Amino acid sequence: MTNKDNPPEDASPSISPGEALRRQAEEIAREKAALSPENMEVLSPEETSQMPHELRVHQIELD
């Protein structure tokens, strides 16, 4: 018999497809960051200033 007030731990609340995609992307980003040799402290000023541009372009591509 199941208790309706306490759903099983493996049951997740209903999330939108966008939220699920965001969570998946965040998990992949964490995994890649852990394996990435890049360190923000060692980036040159040019590389650092180029990053926002690259992120904006990538966001536009995704949209």
C-alpha positions in Angstrom: 0.0 0.0 0.0 1.4 3.4 -0.9 1.1 6.6 1.1 -0.3 9.4 -1.0 1.2 12.1 1.3 4.7 10.7 0.9 5.5 9.8 -2.7 8.4 7.4 -3.3 11.8 9.1 -3.3 12.5 8.3 -6.9 9.3 10.0 -8.0 10.2 13.5 -9.2 7.6 16.3 -9.4 6.4 17.1 -12.9 8.9 19.4 -14.6 8.6 21.2 -18.0 10.6 20.0 -20.9 12.6 23.3 -20.7 13.4 22.7 -17.1 14.5 19.1 -17.9 16.7 20.3 -20.7 18.2 23.0 -18.4 19.0 20.4 -15.7 20.6 18.1 -18.3 22.7 20.9 -19.7 23.8 22.0 -16.2 24.9 18.4 -15.5 26.9 18.1 -18.7 28.5 21.5 -18.0 29.5 20.4 -14.5 31.0 17.2 -15.9 32.9 19.0 -18.6 34.1 21.7 -16.2 35.5 18.9 -13.9 37.5 17.5 -16.8 38.5 20.8 -18.4 42.1 21.9 -18.1 41.0 25.5 -18.5 41.4 27.7 -15.5 39.8 31.1 -15.6 42.7 32.6 -13.7 45.2 31.8 -16.4 43.2 33.2 -19.3 44.7 36.2 -21.1 42.7 39.5 -21.0 41.9 39.0 -24.7 40.5 35.5 -24.1 38.5 36.8 -21.1 37.0 39.7 -23.1 36.2 37.3 -26.0 34.2 35.0 -23.8 31.0 37.2 -23.5 30.9 37.7 -27.3 31.2 33.9 -27.8 28.4 33.3 -25.3 26.1 35.9 -26.9 26.7 34.4 -30.3 26.0 30.9 -29.0 22.8 32.1 -27.3 21.6 33.6 -30.5 22.3 30.3 -32.3 20.3 28.4 -29.7 17.4 30.8 -29.9 
